[in-house]
Amino acid sequence: MADEVTIDKDVFHDRLASFISQWKRSGDAFFGGANSVVIVVGKADETATFRKANGFQFWLLGYEFPATLFVITQEAIHIVTTKKKASYLESLKGGKTPVELHVRAKDAEQNAKQLEQCIEVIKSAGKKVGVLTKDPAAGPFVDEWKAAFGDALKELEEVDVAAALSSVMAVKDEKELRAIRDASRASSGIMKGYLSDQLASTIDSGAKITHKTFSQKLSNKIDDTKYLQGLKVSANFDPNQLDWNIVPIIQSGGKYDLKPSAAPDDNNLHEGVIIAQLGLRYLTYSSVVGRTFLVDPNKSQESVYRLLLSVHETVIKEIRDGVAAKDVYAKASAVIKAKKPDLEKHFVSSVGYGIGIEGRDTTLSLNAKNTRTLKDGMTFSIVTGFQDIENPKPQDKKSGTYSLLLSDTVRVTRGEAFVFTNTAPTDLETNAFYFKDDEETEQKKPKKESKVGGIAQTNITKTRLRADRNKNVNEEKDAARREHQKELHAKKQKYGLERFKEETGNLNGTEEKKFKRFESYKRDNQLPSRVKDLVIVVDSKSSTVVLPIMGRPVPFHINTIKNASRTDEGEYTFLRINFLSPGQGVGRKDDQPFEDPSAQFVRSLTFRSKDFDRIEDITTQITELKKSAVRREQEKKDMEDVVEQDKLVEIRSKETL
C-alpha cells in the first residue's frame, strides 16, 4: 500500500498558491490578520470523521498524514513529519512555493530543535498566528508540540482561521465536483433502488426488524461491488473507492433525531412515518441524501409533507452565486409563515451546510445568522425538516408525534443550483405507501326504512305473486342501467373522437398525419440561465435541448430530434445529434409530415469535448427526454377511443385476496 502513495505535485502547488493568494487578498476578512498559519494533525483515528486539519491536509496532499505539522507563511511551507512520510513529500520541492521538510527521528533533543525552528519561523513572520481553536488534535506528537508552543504564546496572539480554511476549500475544482457527483449518484442509487424496495417488502410482509438491523443491512451494501457497478454512476467509477460519510440511519415510531450524527436504535420498524438518511464518500468527498416515507398517512400528514416539499424546493431555487446564507433560510421561513405559521416552531434551525472533504462544514451553515456569501462551485447538503409534530389522527400510541426530513447534495452555480441526488424521488406519490383498504376504513351507515302513513313500502306490490314481484323489480333496474350505460358510452365516444381528431387526422379509418408546430419558449427570458455559458443544456421542463451555435444558444424541441449518440476517439469524445428530416430512410417513421419538405434541413450536429462524463450525461438526458416524448404521444393515440371511467385506486393490502 505504501508503494502506491503518489502525491500530485501540480495539484499541491496550485492549491497552496491559491490558499496564499486568498490569504493576501482577504487579510483580516477571514484570516484575522494572521501572519502565519499552524495546522497540526495528531494520531490516526479510523472512527473519526474528517475535521478541518485533516481535511486541509487531504486537500493539499490527497492523503492524510498523521502526526504531521504544517507551518505556513506567505513565503513558504514548513512540514514536520517522520522519515517515511517525508520520502513521499520530497517530490514537492522545486515548485511555486518553497517546501522545507523537517524529518523527525528517535533523538528527542533533535526533534525538540526542529519544533523550535518552526516556532522561530512563526515569530519572524509576525505576532499573529492562525490556528484551529475548535478542531483539537490528540496524540503524543500533538502533546509535544503544545508543550513547545506554549511558552512562545506569551509573545504571540492566536486567531481562529477555521472560516478562512473553509473559504479556501469551499469552491471546488472540476476534479472535486466529479467526486462529489459520483458519491451523490451512488447514495441516491441505494436510496432509490435498494432501500425503498427493502422498505416496501418489509412493510408488505409484516416482518419485524429493528432500526439497527435494517441500517446494518443497508450498510453492508457497500461491499456489493456488482450492485454498485450496476448503478452506472460514471464511466470510470470504482466502487472500491467508496466509504460511508453517514452510515444509513433508519428512524420511526415517534422518536426522531434529525441531526446527521443520529444513530439507529433497537426499536422495531414502525409502520407510520419512516425517516431514512445516508451518505457515501467517493475519493474522500462526501454526499448526503435523506427521504421520508409515509405508510398510510392521513390528510394532515400529507398536507404537512407537501409543505415541506415546497420549502425544500424553495431552498434549492434560492441557492445560487452571490446569495447570503441567512437569506436562504429567510426564504424558507417565509414559505412556512405564509402557509402554516403554526409549524414554524417545529422547523429546523438550519437548512443546510457546506459539504466536501468535511462531511459537515458548520462555517457554511445555512441558518438565520450566517452572513457568508455563496459562490459558484460550492457544494451543500440541503436539509429541511419538521421536528415532533403532533398527529391529529394517530393510528396507534407510537403515531402520536412524527417528524419529516428531506436532504439533498447540491452544487451552487450562477443560475439554478444543480441537485446531484435528484434521482432519488421526493414526491408524495412515490414515497407514500397505502396498504389499508378504503372500504374497510369507511363506516357503513345503517339504512333506515322510510314509511308512508305507517305502511311499509315493501308491502306495496305491482303483482300478486311474491316471486314475480322481486323478479320484475330487478328486471326494470337492469334495463334502466343498460340504457344509461349505452348513453354514456355514446357520449364519451363522441367526445373522445372530437378531442383527438385534430391531432390524429383520423378520417373514416384513414389516418392522415398533419404537420405540428412545437414551441419551446415564448420569450428569451424563459431560457435557462445556464445558456449564458454557451454549453449544451437539456431543459426537461420545456422538452427542449439548447445547443450553442456560432456563439448563440439555439433551442430545439425534443420532437425535432431523432436521436443522440456518443463516440470516443482518443482524448476526445463526440456527441452527435440527429434531427428529423424528409427521406431519412425506410420504416414506419419515414412518413413524418413537414410544413415544407422541399426546404433545407439540418440532418445532424456534432460536438467535440474532452469531458467524457458530461457528454455521457447529456446523451443519456436527451435519450430519456426523447423516450418520454414518444411515450406521451403514444398515450394520446391510445386514448382516442377510450371511454373515461372512475379513477382506479391501487389496493396494496397485506392480505392476499
C-alpha positions in Angstrom: 0.0 0.0 0.0 2.9 2.4 0.9 4.4 2.0 -2.6 1.1 3.3 -4.1 1.3 6.7 -2.4 1.8 9.3 -5.2 1.3 13.0 -4.4 0.3 15.2 -7.4 2.9 17.9 -7.3 1.0 20.3 -9.6 -2.3 20.0 -7.6 -0.4 20.6 -4.4 1.3 23.8 -5.6 -1.7 25.1 -7.4 -3.9 24.7 -4.3 -1.2 26.0 -1.9 -0.7 29.1 -4.2 -4.4 29.6 -4.2 -4.5 29.5 -0.4 -1.7 32.0 0.0 -3.2 34.3 -2.7 -6.6 34.4 -1.0 -4.8 34.9 2.3 -3.0 38.0 0.9 -6.2 39.4 -0.7 -8.6 38.9 2.2 -6.3 40.0 5.0 -8.4 40.5 8.1 -11.7 39.4 6.5 -11.2 35.7 7.1 -7.6 35.3 8.4 -7.9 37.8 11.2 -4.6 39.5 10.3 -2.7 36.2 10.8 1.0 36.4 9.7 1.4 32.6 9.8 -0.9 29.5 10.0 -0.3 26.4 12.0 -2.1 23.1 11.1 -1.3 20.1 13.3 -2.7 16.6 12.7 -2.5 14.0 15.6 -2.6 10.3 15.7 -4.8 8.4 13.2 -8.4 7.7 14.2 -10.3 5.4 12.0 -13.6 6.2 13.7 -13.4 10.0 13.5 -14.8 12.0 10.6 -12.7 14.5 8.7 -12.0 17.6 10.7 -10.6 20.9 9.4 -7.0 20.0 9.9 -7.3 16.5 8.3 -9.4 18.0 5.5 -6.9 20.7 4.7 -4.1 18.2 4.7 -6.0 15.9 2.3 -6.9 18.9 0.1 -3.3 19.7 -0.4 -1.7 16.2 -0.5 -4.5 13.8 -1.4 -3.7 11.7 1.6 -3.9 12.0 5.4 -0.5 12.0 7.2 -1.0 11.5 10.9 1.5 13.1 13.4 2.4 15.9 11.0 2.8 19.6 11.4 2.3 22.4 8.8 3.7 25.9 9.4 2.6 28.1 6.5 3.8 31.6 5.9 3.1 33.8 2.8 6.6 32.8 1.5 7.0 29.1 2.3 5.6 26.0 4.0 7.5 24.0 6.7 6.4 20.4 7.3 7.5 18.3 10.3 6.9 14.6 9.9 8.5 11.2 10.1 11.2 9.8 7.7 8.9 7.5 5.8 6.3 10.2 5.2 9.0 12.7 4.3 10.1 10.4 1.5 6.7 10.9 -0.2 7.0 14.7 0.2 10.4 15.1 -1.3 8.9 15.3 -4.8 7.1 18.5 -3.8 10.3 20.6 -3.6 11.1 22.9 -6.5 7.5 24.2 -7.1 5.8 27.6 -6.9 6.2 27.8 -3.1 9.3 26.7 -1.2 8.8 23.5 0.8 11.0 22.9 3.8 11.0 19.3 5.3 11.9 18.7 9.0 12.4 14.9 9.4 11.7 13.5 12.9 13.9 10.7 14.3 14.3 8.8 17.6 16.6 11.6 19.0 14.3 13.6 21.3 16.7 16.5 21.5 16.9 16.8 17.7 13.1 16.7 17.5 12.8 19.5 20.0 15.2 21.6 17.9 13.0 21.1 14.9 10.0 22.4 16.7 12.0 25.4 18.0 13.0 26.2 14.4 9.3 26.2 13.4 8.5 28.5 16.3 11.2 30.9 15.2 9.6 30.9 11.7 6.3 31.8 13.3 7.8 34.6 15.3 9.7 36.1 12.4 6.5 36.2 10.3 4.6 38.3 12.8 2.8 38.4 16.2 -0.5 36.9 15.0 -0.6 33.1 14.3 -3.6 31.4 12.8 -4.8 28.2 14.5 -7.9 26.0 14.6 -9.2 26.6 18.1 -12.3 24.3 17.7 -10.5 21.5 15.9 -8.4 19.8 18.6 -5.9 17.1 17.7 -4.7 14.4 20.1 -1.6 12.1 20.4 2.0 12.2 21.7 3.2 14.3 18.8 0.5 16.9 19.5 1.3 17.0 23.2 5.0 17.5 22.3 4.1 20.4 20.0 1.8 22.1 22.6 4.5 21.9 25.2 7.0 23.6 22.9 4.5 26.1 21.6 3.0 27.0 24.9 5.9 29.2 26.0 6.0 31.0 22.7 2.4 32.1 23.1 3.4 34.8 25.6 4.9 36.7 22.7 2.2 35.7 20.1 -1.6 36.1 19.6 -3.7 33.2 18.3 -6.5 33.8 15.8 -9.0 31.3 14.6 -8.7 30.6 10.8 -11.4 27.9 10.6 -13.5 30.2 8.4 -10.5 31.0 6.3 -9.7 27.3 5.5 -13.4 26.8 4.8 -13.5 29.7 2.4 -10.5 28.4 0.5 -11.7 24.8 0.3 -15.4 25.6 -0.3 -15.1 26.4 -4.0 -14.5 23.0 -5.7 -12.5 22.4 -8.8 -13.7 20.1 -11.6 -12.0 17.0 -10.1 -13.6 17.6 -6.7 -17.0 18.2 -8.2 -16.8 14.9 -10.2 -16.0 13.1 -7.0 -19.0 14.6 -5.1 -21.2 13.9 -8.1 -20.3 10.3 -8.2 -20.7 9.9 -4.4 -24.1 11.5 -4.7 -25.2 9.3 -7.5 -24.2 6.2 -5.6 -26.0 7.4 -2.5 -29.2 8.3 -4.3 -29.0 5.0 -6.3 -29.0 3.0 -3.0 -31.8 5.2 -1.6 -34.0 4.9 -4.7 -33.3 1.3 -5.5 -32.3 -0.9 -2.7 -33.5 1.0 0.4 -37.0 1.8 -0.9 -37.5 -1.7 -2.2 -36.4 -3.3 1.1 -38.6 -1.0 3.0 -41.7 -1.7 0.9 -41.2 -5.5 1.0 -40.6 -5.4 4.8 -43.8 -3.5 5.4 -45.8 -5.6 3.0 -44.7 -8.9 4.5 -45.3 -7.6 8.1 -41.8 -8.8 9.2 -40.3 -7.5 12.4 -36.9 -5.8 12.1 -35.1 -3.3 14.3 -33.8 0.0 13.1 -30.3 -1.0 13.9 -30.6 -4.3 12.0 -32.2 -2.6 9.0 -29.4 0.1 9.0 -26.7 -2.6 9.2 -28.3 -4.4 6.2 -28.1 -1.2 4.2 -24.6 -0.5 5.4 -23.4 -3.9 4.1 -24.5 -3.0 0.6 -21.3 -1.0 0.2 -19.5 -4.4 -0.2 -21.7 -5.5 -3.0 -19.4 -4.4 -5.9 -21.7 -5.9 -8.6 -24.7 -4.0 -7.4 -22.7 -0.7 -7.2 -21.4 -1.2 -10.7 -24.9 -1.7 -11.9 -25.8 1.8 -10.7 -23.8 3.1 -13.7 -22.5 6.1 -11.8 -19.9 7.2 -14.4 -17.6 5.7 -17.0 -14.5 5.4 -14.7 -16.4 4.8 -11.4 -14.6 2.5 -9.0 -16.8 1.1 -6.2 -13.7 0.2 -4.2 -13.2 4.0 -3.6 -16.5 4.3 -1.7 -16.8 4.7 2.0 -19.5 5.8 4.4 -19.9 9.5 5.2 -23.2 8.9 7.1 -23.9 5.3 7.9 -27.5 4.6 7.0 -29.9 5.8 9.7 -33.5 4.5 9.9 -35.9 6.0 12.4 -39.7 5.5 13.0 -42.2 5.1 15.8 -42.4 8.7 17.2 -38.7 9.0 18.2 -36.7 11.0 15.7 -33.4 12.8 15.7 -32.9 14.9 12.6 -29.1 15.5 13.2 -26.7 13.8 10.8 -24.9 12.4 13.9 -28.0 10.4 14.9 -27.8 6.7 15.4 -30.4 3.9 14.8 -31.8 2.4 18.0 -33.0 -1.2 18.8 -36.7 -0.4 18.4 -38.7 -2.3 15.7 -39.6 -0.6 12.4 -43.0 1.1 12.8 -45.5 1.4 10.0 -46.1 5.1 10.1 -43.6 7.9 9.3 -40.1 6.4 8.5 -37.1 8.7 8.0 -34.1 7.3 6.1 -30.8 9.1 5.7 -27.4 8.0 4.3 -24.3 9.4 2.6 -21.4 7.9 0.8 -17.8 9.2 0.2 -16.1 8.8 -3.1 -12.3 9.5 -3.2 -12.9 11.0 0.3 -15.5 13.6 -0.9 -18.9 13.4 0.8 -22.5 13.3 -0.1 -25.9 13.1 1.8 -29.4 12.1 0.8 -32.4 11.7 3.1 -36.0 10.9 2.5 -39.2 10.4 4.5 -41.5 7.5 3.7 -45.2 7.7 4.8 -47.2 4.5 5.5 -51.0 5.0 5.3 -50.7 8.8 6.1 -53.8 10.8 7.0 -54.8 14.0 5.2 -53.0 16.2 7.8 -49.7 14.3 7.3 -50.0 14.5 3.6 -50.6 18.3 3.8 -47.5 18.9 6.0 -45.3 16.7 3.7 -46.4 18.8 0.7 -45.5 21.9 2.6 -42.1 20.5 3.4 -41.6 19.6 -0.2 -42.5 23.2 -1.2 -40.0 24.6 1.4 -37.3 22.2 0.2 -37.8 23.2 -3.5 -37.7 26.9 -2.4 -34.3 26.5 -0.7 -32.8 24.8 -3.7 -34.1 27.5 -6.1 -32.7 30.2 -3.8 -29.2 28.6 -3.7 -27.1 30.5 -6.2 -23.9 32.6 -6.6 -23.9 35.8 -4.6 -26.7 35.0 -2.2 -26.1 35.3 1.6 -26.6 32.1 3.7 -29.1 33.8 6.0 -31.3 34.9 3.1 -31.7 31.3 2.0 -33.1 30.4 5.5 -35.3 33.5 5.4 -36.9 32.4 2.2 -37.7 29.0 3.7 -39.2 30.5 6.8 -41.3 32.9 4.7 -43.0 29.9 3.0 -43.9 28.4 6.3 -45.2 31.6 7.8 -47.4 32.2 4.7 -48.9 28.7 4.6 -48.8 27.1 8.1 -47.3 29.6 10.6 -48.1 27.2 13.5 -45.4 24.8 12.1 -42.6 27.4 12.3 -41.6 26.4 15.8 -41.1 22.8 14.5 -38.8 23.8 11.6 -35.1 23.0 11.7 -32.7 25.8 12.8 -30.6 25.4 9.7 -31.5 24.3 6.1 -28.1 23.0 5.2 -24.3 23.2 5.5 -21.2 23.0 3.4 -20.0 19.6 2.3 -16.9 18.3 0.6 -13.9 16.6 2.3 -15.5 17.5 5.5 -18.8 15.8 5.9 -20.3 18.9 7.6 -18.7 22.3 7.4 -20.6 24.4 10.0 -18.9 27.6 9.0 -21.1 27.4 5.9 -24.3 26.7 7.8 -27.5 28.0 6.1 -29.1 29.5 9.2 -30.7 32.8 10.1 -27.4 34.4 11.3 -24.7 33.4 8.9 -23.7 36.2 6.6 -21.3 34.1 4.4 -21.9 34.6 0.7 -22.4 31.6 -1.6 -20.1 31.2 -4.6 -20.2 29.3 -7.8 -18.6 25.9 -7.3 -19.5 25.5 -3.6 -21.4 22.3 -2.6 -24.0 22.0 0.1 -26.1 19.4 1.8 -29.6 20.9 1.9 -31.6 19.6 4.9 -35.2 20.7 5.6 -37.5 19.1 8.1 -40.1 19.5 10.9 -39.4 18.0 14.3 -42.0 16.4 16.7 -45.3 17.5 15.1 -48.5 16.4 16.8 -50.6 13.9 14.8 -54.3 14.8 15.0 -55.4 11.3 14.0 -52.8 8.8 15.3 -53.1 5.2 14.2 -51.6 3.9 17.5 -49.6 5.0 20.6 -46.4 5.4 18.6 -48.0 7.7 16.0 -48.8 10.5 18.4 -45.9 12.6 17.1 -43.9 12.5 14.0 -41.1 14.2 12.2 -40.3 14.8 8.5 -37.0 15.3 6.7 -35.6 15.8 3.2 -31.9 16.2 2.3 -30.0 16.5 -0.9 -26.5 17.3 -2.1 -26.3 20.3 -4.5 -23.8 22.5 -6.3 -24.0 26.3 -6.4 -24.0 27.8 -9.8 -24.6 31.3 -11.2 -28.1 30.2 -12.0 -30.3 27.4 -10.6 -28.5 25.0 -8.3 -27.7 21.6 -9.6 -29.0 18.7 -7.5 -26.6 15.8 -7.5 -29.1 13.4 -5.7 -32.1 14.2 -7.9 -32.6 10.6 -9.0 -34.0 9.7 -5.5 -37.6 10.9 -5.8 -39.2 13.2 -3.2 -42.8 13.4 -4.4 -45.6 12.1 -2.2 -46.9 9.7 -4.8 -43.7 7.8 -4.8 -42.7 7.9 -1.1 -46.2 7.1 0.4 -47.4 3.6 0.8 -51.1 2.8 1.1 -51.9 -0.7 2.4 -55.3 -0.2 4.1 -58.4 -0.9 2.0 -60.6 2.3 1.8 -63.7 0.1 2.1 -62.5 -1.2 5.5 -62.0 2.3 6.9 -65.3 3.6 5.8 -68.1 3.1 8.4 -71.3 1.7 7.0 -74.3 3.7 7.9 -77.4 1.7 8.8 -80.2 2.0 6.3 -83.5 3.4 7.6 -86.7 2.1 6.2 -88.9 5.0 5.1 -92.5 4.8 6.0 -95.6 6.3 4.3 -98.6 6.7 6.7 -97.4 3.9 8.9 -97.5 1.4 6.0 -94.1 -0.1 4.8 -93.4 0.5 1.1 -92.1 -3.1 0.8 -95.7 -4.2 1.2 -96.9 -2.2 -1.8 -96.6 -4.6 -4.8 -97.2 -4.5 -8.5 -98.1 -8.2 -8.7 -99.9 -10.6 -6.5 -97.1 -13.2 -6.5 -94.2 -12.6 -4.2 -91.6 -14.3 -6.6 -92.8 -12.3 -9.6 -92.7 -9.1 -7.7 -88.9 -9.4 -6.9 -88.2 -10.5 -10.5 -90.0 -7.6 -12.1 -88.2 -5.0 -9.9 -84.8 -6.4 -10.8 -85.5 -6.6 -14.5 -86.6 -3.0 -14.5 -83.5 -1.8 -12.7 -81.2 -3.8 -15.1 -83.0 -2.4 -18.2 -82.6 1.2 -16.9 -78.9 0.6 -16.1 -78.2 -0.9 -19.5 -79.9 2.0 -21.3 -77.9 4.6 -19.2 -74.6 2.8 -19.9 -75.3 3.0 -23.7 -76.0 6.7 -23.5 -72.7 7.3 -21.5 -70.7 5.2 -24.0 -72.0 7.1 -27.0 -71.4 10.4 -25.3 -67.8 9.6 -24.3 -67.1 8.0 -27.7 -68.2 11.2 -29.5 -66.2 13.4 -27.0 -63.0 11.3 -27.5 -63.2 11.4 -31.3 -63.7 15.2 -31.4 -60.9 15.8 -28.9 -58.2 13.9 -30.7 -59.2 14.1 -34.3 -57.2 17.3 -34.9 -54.0 15.6 -33.8 -54.5 12.3 -35.5 -56.4 13.3 -38.6 -58.5 10.1 -38.5 -60.8 10.3 -41.4 -63.2 7.3 -41.8 -60.5 4.9 -40.8 -57.8 6.5 -42.9 -55.0 8.1 -40.8 -53.9 11.5 -42.2 -50.8 12.9 -40.5 -50.6 16.6 -40.1 -47.7 19.0 -39.5 -47.3 20.0 -35.9 -45.7 23.1 -34.6 -43.7 22.8 -31.4 -42.9 25.9 -29.2 -40.2 25.7 -26.6 -40.1 29.3 -25.3 -42.3 32.3 -26.0 -39.8 34.8 -24.7 -36.0 35.0 -24.4 -36.1 35.3 -20.6 -37.6 31.9 -20.4 -34.4 30.3 -21.5 -32.4 28.5 -18.7 -29.8 30.7 -17.1 -27.1 28.3 -17.9 -27.2 29.1 -21.6 -25.1 32.2 -20.8 -22.1 29.8 -20.5 -22.7 28.6 -24.1 -23.0 25.0 -23.1 -25.4 22.3 -24.1 -28.4 22.4 -21.8 -31.2 19.8 -21.6 -34.3 21.5 -20.3 -36.7 18.7 -19.4 -39.4 21.1 -18.2 -39.8 22.6 -21.7 -38.9 19.4 -23.5 -36.1 21.2 -25.2 -32.4 20.9 -25.9 -30.5 24.2 -26.1 -27.4 24.0 -28.3 -24.6 26.6 -28.6 -24.3 27.5 -32.3 -21.9 30.3 -33.5 -22.0 32.0 -30.1 -25.7 31.8 -29.6 -28.0 29.4 -27.7 -30.4 27.8 -30.1 -33.4 25.8 -28.7 -34.5 22.6 -30.4 -37.8 20.9 -29.3 -37.3 17.3 -28.5 -39.9 16.3 -31.2 -37.5 17.7 -33.8 -34.7 15.4 -32.7 -34.4 11.8 -33.9 -31.7 10.6 -31.5 -28.4 11.3 -29.9 -25.2 9.2 -29.8 -21.8 9.3 -28.4 -18.4 8.0 -29.7 -14.9 8.2 -28.3 -11.8 8.8 -30.3 -8.5 9.2 -28.4 -8.7 12.0 -25.9 -11.9 13.4 -27.3 -15.5 12.3 -27.2 -18.1 13.3 -29.8 -21.8 13.9 -29.3 -23.9 13.5 -32.5 -27.5 14.8 -32.5 -29.6 13.6 -35.4 -32.7 15.6 -36.4 -35.9 14.6 -38.2 -36.0 15.4 -41.9 -37.7 14.2 -45.0 -36.5 11.0 -46.7 -34.4 9.6 -43.9 -34.9 6.0 -44.9 -37.4 3.3 -44.6 -39.6 2.4 -41.6 -42.8 3.4 -40.0 -41.5 6.9 -39.1 -40.5 7.7 -42.7 -43.7 9.5 -43.4 -43.1 12.2 -40.8 -45.0 15.3 -42.1 -43.2 18.6 -42.7 -44.6 22.0 -43.4 -42.3 22.4 -46.4 -40.5 19.2 -47.4 -38.6 21.0 -50.1 -36.9 23.3 -47.6 -33.3 22.9 -46.5 -32.9 20.7 -43.4 -30.1 20.2 -40.9 -29.6 16.4 -40.6 -27.2 16.4 -37.7 -24.9 18.4 -35.4 -21.7 17.1 -33.8 -20.0 18.4 -30.8 -16.4 17.6 -29.6 -15.3 17.6 -25.9 -12.6 16.3 -23.6 -15.2 15.9 -20.8 -16.3 12.3 -21.3 -18.6 12.2 -18.2 -20.5 15.4 -19.2 -21.1 14.2 -22.8 -22.3 10.8 -21.4 -24.7 12.7 -19.1 -26.1 14.8 -22.0 -26.5 11.8 -24.2 -28.5 10.0 -21.5 -30.6 13.0 -20.8 -31.5 13.5 -24.4 -32.4 9.8 -24.9 -34.6 9.8 -21.8 -36.3 13.0 -22.8 -37.0 11.5 -26.3 -38.4 8.4 -24.8 -40.7 10.4 -22.6 -42.0 12.4 -25.6 -42.6 9.3 -27.6 -44.4 7.7 -24.7 -46.7 10.8 -24.3 -47.6 10.7 -28.0 -48.4 7.0 -27.8 -50.6 7.6 -24.8 -52.6 10.2 -26.7 -53.2 7.8 -29.5 -54.3 5.1 -27.2 -56.8 7.4 -25.6 -58.6 8.3 -28.9 -61.5 5.8 -28.4 -61.2 5.1 -24.7 -64.3 5.7 -22.6 -63.5 7.7 -19.4 -64.1 5.8 -16.2 -63.6 6.5 -12.5 -60.0 6.7 -11.2 -58.6 3.3 -10.3 -57.2 3.0 -6.8 -54.4 0.5 -6.2 -55.0 -1.8 -3.3 -51.7 -2.5 -1.6 -53.1 -4.8 1.0 -51.0 -7.1 3.2 -53.6 -9.8 2.8 -53.7 -12.0 -0.4 -57.2 -12.0 -1.9 
